Amino acid sequence: MAGMAVDGLVSGINTTEMIGQLMQLEAAPQTLLKSKVTKAESLVSALQSLNTKLSSLKDSAAKAASATSWQAVTASSSTPSVTATAAGTALPSTLTFTVDRVATRQTSVSGNVSKLADFVGTPPPTELTLMKGKDAASATFTKIDLTDVTDLPGLAGAINKAGAGVSATLVTVNGATKVQLTGKDTGDASAFDLHRGAVTATTVSGATRLLGRGTAAADNGPAGGAAITVAQDAKVTLWSGTAAASEVTSASNTFKDVVAGVSFTVSAVETDPLKKSVTVTVGRDDAALKKLGSDLVTNIGTVLSEVASRTKVTTTTSSDGRQVVSGGVLSADSATRQVRQSVTSAASLPVSVDATLPATGKVLVSPATVGINLAKDGTFSFDESKFSAALVADPVRTQKVLTEIATRVEKTAKDLSDPTVGSLSQKIKGQQSLAKNLSEQVDNWDSRLALRRRTLERTYSSLEVSLSNINSQANWLTSQLESLSANK
């Protein structure tokens, strides 16, 4: 049995220690395999980390190379009360207008009521109708069922349950209760009236309005009341004060595509004459374009830093005073060297562009002209001021140079990191297969060593039994000899 104590009672031999030493010798090949597994797994982990950073570089380069990314525009407003945004499809432009009004939602409040009949009249009807819309012809009519409603809280609950986009609230002011109706949405089309009984577009003119868009108590039902805030569209006037002046309305405070791809939101009507005229300007988003170059160089630096870190040579002093030089986990890896060489070349080689007049043909332009600099130590940096200057001087050429560099870097990163055909990905798969194979060999050695231990234990057990038998026989012979001598 494995682990049984077989220390010699007869031989006096410490067989447990002896078997342990023999097993250490037997396990030497397995120990070497375990070391190889650890090394292979460390290599896989390092390569995977590098591959992840290459994948990020590929994505960053693809974005910098995309024509859509270079369509980045930004919108600004001349006043804080108007905010503007622009989509990538918007073109550089300006738009001047005045804000005449902002969009509002309707809020109507009844007069004082103490019971249901004060609001709906006597006798209480079995239903009410909520009309919502700019006019009867375009309105929607929603039934409010009052069959089981006997009090004001029940009325508010029935209106809210109808889901017509109008909420009812009971408000108490100095001991008096009022019914407040509030529209969910802004804009002319969100105006509403609450009528007694069943009402349609053809009968609404003769119906009793209990509360709604009326602005005087006489416009409403038994409890009176008024609309304290009317539902209205926001309105701006383009080119105000000129013969071309044109009004534009919106149900919300946001106006979309007055200029293609541009949206602006108004929040107040300007009373200051100096701010009354608002100008929304759409222009190239230089900050976004600068970020394309900056992010690309940052990701290049991340990949090269990872390579440098994993291949760094360190020197330590051993216990006997000797200098020990150790390489990084990827120091001897050819795939890692290929990564460094390929990425550096893709980012640093010159770009062929059209020559500027009066010259003709093609010329080679260094990446440094758009702020991508390669230092003597192999690191990259991004000069934002130089990129900005190039963008102002010749935006077309700047886009051409950075796009070409990004395209090369993207292809390089993809060729290395692609999960299916990438050379680095293939190297990782190979190392994973090797590590798996070595691990299986280690497991096989576990069974082999266990069998070997059992064999040694049985052998030494048998030795003890044999020695015990020999001792017994020797003792018997000795006793027989002693008996013969005594009988002489």
C-alpha positions in Angstrom: 0.0 0.0 0.0 1.4 3.4 -1.0 2.9 5.3 1.9 3.1 2.2 4.2 5.9 2.2 6.8 8.4 -0.5 5.9 11.3 0.6 8.0 13.4 -2.5 8.7 12.6 -4.1 12.1 14.9 -6.9 11.2 17.4 -5.3 8.8 17.6 -2.0 10.7 17.5 -0.2 7.3 15.5 3.2 7.1 13.6 2.0 4.0 11.2 5.0 4.0 14.0 7.4 3.6 15.7 5.1 1.1 12.6 4.8 -1.0 12.1 8.6 -0.9 15.6 9.2 -2.2 15.1 6.6 -4.9 11.7 8.2 -5.9 13.4 11.6 -6.2 15.8 10.0 -8.8 12.9 8.3 -10.5 10.9 11.7 -10.6 13.8 13.7 -12.2 12.3 13.4 -15.8 8.8 14.5 -14.4 10.4 17.5 -12.6 12.0 18.5 -15.9 8.6 18.2 -17.7 7.0 20.3 -15.0 9.6 23.0 -15.5 8.9 22.9 -19.3 5.1 23.2 -18.6 5.6 26.3 -16.4 7.8 27.9 -19.1 5.4 27.1 -21.9 2.4 28.5 -19.9 4.4 31.7 -19.0 5.2 32.1 -22.7 1.5 31.6 -23.7 0.4 34.2 -21.1 3.0 36.8 -22.3 2.0 36.2 -25.9 -1.7 36.5 -25.2 -1.1 39.8 -23.4 0.8 41.1 -26.4 -1.8 39.8 -28.8 -4.6 41.7 -26.8 -2.6 44.9 -27.2 -2.2 44.3 -30.9 -5.9 43.8 -31.3 -6.5 47.2 -29.6 -3.9 48.7 -31.9 -5.8 47.3 -34.9 -9.1 48.8 -33.8 -7.5 52.2 -33.2 -5.7 52.1 -36.5 -9.0 51.1 -38.3 -10.7 54.1 -36.8 -7.9 56.5 -37.8 -8.0 55.1 -41.4 -11.8 55.3 -41.7 -13.0 58.1 -44.0 -16.0 58.4 -41.7 -13.8 59.4 -38.8 -12.4 62.2 -40.8 -15.9 63.7 -41.3 -15.9 64.7 -37.6 -17.6 68.1 -37.1 -18.6 70.1 -34.1 -21.4 72.6 -33.5 -21.3 75.6 -31.3 -23.7 78.3 -30.3 -23.2 82.0 -29.7 -25.4 81.9 -26.5 -25.6 79.4 -23.6 -29.4 79.2 -23.9 -29.0 77.3 -27.2 -26.9 74.1 -27.5 -26.1 72.5 -30.8 -24.8 69.1 -32.0 -23.7 67.9 -35.4 -23.6 64.4 -36.9 -20.8 63.3 -39.2 -23.0 64.0 -42.3 -23.2 67.8 -41.4 -21.2 70.2 -43.5 -19.4 73.3 -42.3 -22.1 76.0 -42.1 -23.6 78.8 -40.0 -27.3 79.5 -39.2 -28.7 82.7 -37.6 -32.1 82.9 -35.9 -34.0 84.3 -33.0 -35.8 82.3 -30.3 -39.4 83.5 -30.2 -40.7 80.9 -27.7 -39.9 77.7 -26.0 -42.0 74.5 -26.1 -44.3 74.0 -23.0 -46.7 71.4 -21.8 -50.2 72.2 -20.7 -51.1 72.4 -17.0 -54.7 73.2 -16.0 -56.1 73.7 -12.5 -59.7 73.6 -11.4 -61.5 75.8 -8.9 -62.1 74.5 -5.4 -63.9 71.2 -5.1 -64.9 69.1 -2.1 -66.7 66.2 -3.7 -66.9 64.5 -7.1 -70.1 66.3 -8.2 -68.4 69.7 -7.7 -66.1 68.8 -10.6 -68.2 66.6 -12.9 -71.6 68.0 -12.2 -74.9 66.5 -11.1 -75.8 63.8 -11.6 -72.3 62.3 -12.0 -71.8 60.8 -15.5 -70.7 57.2 -16.1 -67.8 58.4 -18.3 -65.7 61.4 -19.3 -63.8 62.0 -22.5 -60.3 63.3 -22.8 -59.6 65.0 -26.1 -56.0 65.5 -26.9 -54.8 67.4 -30.0 -54.4 70.7 -31.7 -58.1 70.7 -32.9 -61.0 68.3 -33.0 -60.3 67.1 -36.5 -56.8 65.8 -35.6 -57.4 64.9 -31.9 -57.6 61.6 -30.2 -60.5 60.8 -27.8 -60.0 58.6 -24.8 -62.8 57.3 -22.6 -62.5 57.8 -18.8 -64.7 55.2 -17.1 -66.4 56.5 -14.0 -68.7 53.5 -13.4 -67.3 52.7 -10.0 -65.9 56.2 -9.2 -67.5 57.9 -6.2 -65.0 60.4 -5.0 -62.2 62.7 -6.1 -59.3 60.3 -5.5 -61.2 57.8 -7.7 -61.5 60.4 -10.4 -57.8 61.1 -10.4 -57.1 57.3 -10.5 -59.4 56.8 -13.4 -57.8 59.6 -15.4 -54.3 58.3 -14.7 -55.3 54.7 -15.5 -56.6 55.7 -19.0 -53.0 56.3 -20.2 -54.0 59.2 -22.4 -50.8 61.2 -21.7 -52.4 63.4 -19.1 -51.9 62.9 -15.4 -54.3 64.0 -12.6 -53.3 65.3 -9.2 -55.3 66.5 -6.2 -53.7 69.6 -4.7 -54.7 71.0 -1.4 -54.2 74.8 -0.9 -55.1 76.4 2.4 -57.6 73.6 3.1 -59.2 73.7 -0.3 -58.8 70.9 -2.9 -58.2 71.5 -6.6 -57.9 69.1 -9.5 -54.6 69.6 -11.5 -54.3 68.1 -15.0 -50.8 68.0 -16.6 -49.8 66.9 -20.1 -46.9 64.5 -20.5 -45.6 66.1 -23.8 -44.9 69.6 -25.0 -46.2 71.1 -28.2 -49.4 72.3 -29.8 -50.6 68.8 -30.5 -50.4 67.9 -26.8 -53.2 70.4 -25.8 -56.1 68.7 -24.1 -59.7 69.1 -22.8 -61.6 66.9 -20.4 -65.3 66.7 -21.3 -68.3 65.4 -19.5 -69.9 62.3 -21.1 -69.1 60.5 -24.4 -67.6 62.9 -27.0 -66.5 62.5 -30.6 -65.0 64.9 -33.2 -68.5 65.7 -34.4 -70.2 66.3 -31.0 -67.4 68.0 -29.2 -68.6 71.5 -30.1 -71.7 71.0 -27.9 -70.0 69.1 -25.1 -69.4 70.4 -21.6 -65.7 71.0 -21.0 -64.9 70.3 -17.3 -61.2 71.5 -17.6 -58.7 72.0 -20.3 -57.1 74.6 -22.5 -59.6 77.3 -21.5 -57.8 80.3 -19.9 -60.9 81.6 -17.9 -63.2 80.0 -15.4 -66.1 80.5 -17.7 -64.5 78.3 -20.3 -64.7 75.3 -18.0 -67.3 73.2 -16.1 -69.0 73.5 -12.7 -65.7 74.0 -10.7 -64.3 76.5 -13.2 -60.5 76.8 -13.3 -58.1 77.6 -16.1 -55.1 76.5 -18.1 -52.1 78.1 -16.2 -49.7 76.9 -18.8 -50.7 76.3 -22.4 -49.3 73.6 -24.7 -47.3 75.2 -27.4 -44.5 74.5 -29.9 -41.1 76.1 -29.7 -40.6 78.7 -32.4 -37.6 80.3 -34.0 -37.3 82.8 -36.8 -34.6 82.3 -39.4 -32.9 85.4 -40.8 -35.1 87.6 -38.5 -35.5 91.2 -39.7 -34.9 90.4 -43.3 -37.2 89.8 -46.3 -36.3 86.1 -46.1 -37.4 85.7 -42.5 -39.0 82.3 -41.9 -40.6 80.7 -38.9 -39.8 77.1 -37.8 -41.6 75.3 -35.1 -41.0 72.1 -33.1 -43.1 70.2 -30.7 -40.1 69.9 -28.4 -37.3 72.4 -27.7 -35.1 70.5 -30.0 -35.0 71.4 -33.7 -33.6 68.7 -36.0 -32.2 69.0 -39.5 -33.0 72.6 -40.1 -29.5 72.3 -41.4 -28.8 68.7 -42.5 -27.2 66.7 -39.8 -27.5 69.5 -37.2 -29.7 69.7 -34.1 -30.1 72.5 -31.7 -32.0 72.9 -28.5 -33.4 76.1 -27.1 -34.0 76.7 -23.4 -35.0 80.3 -23.1 -36.1 83.4 -25.0 -33.3 85.9 -25.0 -34.4 89.4 -23.8 -30.9 90.9 -24.1 -30.9 92.7 -27.5 -27.2 91.8 -27.9 -27.9 88.1 -27.5 -31.3 87.9 -29.2 -29.8 86.9 -32.5 -28.3 83.4 -32.1 -25.7 81.9 -34.5 -25.1 78.2 -34.6 -21.8 77.4 -36.3 -20.7 74.0 -37.7 -17.1 73.4 -38.4 -14.4 70.7 -38.5 -13.8 69.0 -35.2 -10.0 69.4 -34.9 -10.0 68.0 -31.4 -11.6 64.7 -32.6 -9.1 64.5 -35.6 -6.2 65.2 -33.2 -7.4 62.4 -31.0 -7.3 60.0 -34.0 -3.5 60.5 -34.3 -2.9 60.6 -30.5 -4.8 57.4 -29.9 -3.0 55.6 -32.8 0.4 56.6 -31.4 -0.6 55.7 -27.8 -1.6 52.2 -28.9 1.6 51.8 -30.9 3.5 52.8 -27.8 1.6 50.3 -25.7 2.5 47.4 -28.0 6.2 48.3 -28.2 6.3 48.9 -24.4 4.9 45.4 -23.9 7.6 44.0 -26.2 10.3 45.9 -24.3 9.0 44.8 -20.9 8.7 41.1 -21.9 12.2 41.0 -23.5 14.1 43.1 -20.9 17.4 41.6 -19.7 18.0 41.8 -16.0 21.2 41.3 -14.0 21.2 39.9 -10.4 23.8 38.8 -8.0 23.8 35.2 -6.8 24.5 34.0 -3.3 28.1 33.2 -4.2 28.6 36.8 -5.6 28.4 35.9 -9.3 26.5 38.2 -11.7 23.5 36.4 -13.3 22.1 37.7 -16.5 18.4 36.7 -17.2 16.3 37.5 -20.3 12.6 38.2 -20.3 10.1 35.6 -21.0 9.9 36.6 -24.7 13.6 37.4 -25.1 14.3 34.5 -27.4 11.0 34.5 -29.2 11.2 35.2 -32.9 7.5 36.1 -33.2 7.9 38.9 -30.6 10.9 40.3 -32.6 8.7 40.3 -35.7 6.0 42.3 -33.9 8.5 45.0 -32.9 10.0 45.2 -36.4 6.7 45.1 -38.3 4.9 47.7 -36.1 7.8 50.0 -36.1 8.2 49.8 -39.9 4.5 50.3 -40.5 4.4 53.5 -38.4 7.7 55.1 -39.4 8.0 54.5 -43.2 7.4 57.6 -45.4 4.1 58.0 -47.2 3.8 58.7 -51.0 1.6 61.8 -51.7 1.0 64.2 -54.6 3.6 66.9 -54.8 2.5 70.4 -54.2 2.7 73.0 -57.0 4.8 73.9 -58.9 6.2 70.3 -58.7 4.4 67.4 -60.1 4.3 63.6 -59.5 4.7 61.9 -56.2 6.9 62.7 -53.2 7.7 60.8 -50.0 6.6 62.5 -46.8 7.8 61.6 -43.3 5.2 60.7 -40.6 7.0 63.4 -38.6 5.3 66.0 -40.8 2.0 65.1 -39.1 3.5 64.8 -35.6 4.3 61.1 -35.5 7.9 61.0 -34.3 10.3 58.0 -33.9 13.0 58.4 -31.3 16.5 56.8 -31.3 15.4 54.4 -28.6 12.6 53.0 -30.8 9.7 54.8 -29.0 7.0 56.9 -30.7 5.6 60.2 -29.6 2.8 62.4 -31.0 3.4 66.2 -31.4 -0.1 67.7 -31.2 1.0 71.2 -32.1 2.7 69.9 -35.3 -0.4 67.9 -36.3 -2.6 70.9 -35.7 -0.4 73.1 -37.8 -0.4 70.5 -40.6 -4.2 70.2 -40.4 -4.5 74.0 -40.9 -1.9 74.2 -43.6 -3.1 71.3 -45.7 -6.0 69.2 -44.3 -6.2 67.0 -47.4 -2.5 66.0 -47.3 -2.6 65.6 -43.5 -5.5 63.2 -43.8 -3.8 61.3 -46.6 -0.6 60.8 -44.6 -2.2 59.8 -41.3 -4.7 57.5 -43.1 -2.0 55.7 -45.0 0.1 55.2 -41.8 -3.0 53.9 -40.0 -3.9 51.6 -42.9 -0.4 50.0 -42.8 -0.5 49.7 -39.0 -4.0 48.1 -39.1 -2.9 45.5 -41.7 0.2 44.7 -39.7 -1.7 44.3 -36.4 -4.3 42.2 -38.2 -1.7 39.9 -39.8 -0.2 39.4 -36.4 -3.2 39.1 -34.2 -6.0 37.7 -36.3 -7.6 34.8 -34.4 -7.6 32.6 -37.4 -4.5 33.4 -39.5 -2.5 35.8 -37.4 1.1 34.7 -37.0 1.2 35.6 -33.3 -2.2 33.8 -32.8 -0.7 30.7 -34.5 2.3 30.9 -32.2 0.0 31.0 -29.1 -2.0 28.0 -30.3 1.2 26.1 -30.9 2.5 26.9 -27.4 -0.9 26.0 -25.9 -0.8 22.6 -27.6 2.8 22.1 -26.4 1.8 22.9 -22.8 -1.2 20.6 -23.0 1.0 17.7 -24.3 3.6 18.3 -21.6 0.9 18.4 -18.9 -0.5 15.1 -20.1 3.1 13.6 -19.9 3.3 14.9 -16.3 0.0 13.2 -15.4 1.2 10.0 -17.0 4.4 10.2 -14.8 2.2 10.5 -11.7 0.8 7.0 -12.4 4.2 5.6 -13.3 5.8 6.9 -10.2 3.0 5.7 -8.0 3.5 2.2 -9.4 7.2 2.4 -8.9 6.8 3.4 -5.2 4.5 0.4 -4.6 7.0 -1.9 -6.3 9.8 -0.6 -4.0 7.7 -0.9 -0.9 6.8 -4.5 -1.8 10.4 -5.3 -2.5 11.7 -4.0 0.8 8.7 -5.6 2.6 9.6 -8.9 1.1 13.3 -8.4 2.1 12.2 -7.9 5.7 10.1 -11.0 5.6 13.0 -13.0 4.1 15.5 -11.7 6.7 13.0 -12.5 9.4 12.7 -16.1 8.2 16.5 -16.4 7.9 16.8 -15.1 11.5 14.2 -17.6 12.7 16.1 -20.5 11.0 19.4 -19.3 12.4 18.0 -19.1 15.9 16.5 -22.6 15.5 19.8 -24.1 14.3 21.7 -22.3 17.1 19.3 -23.8 19.7 19.7 -27.3 18.2 23.5 -27.1 18.3 23.4 -25.9 21.9 21.1 -28.9 22.7 23.5 -31.4 21.1 26.5 -29.9 23.0 24.6 -30.2 26.2 23.9 -33.9 25.7 27.5 -34.9 25.2 
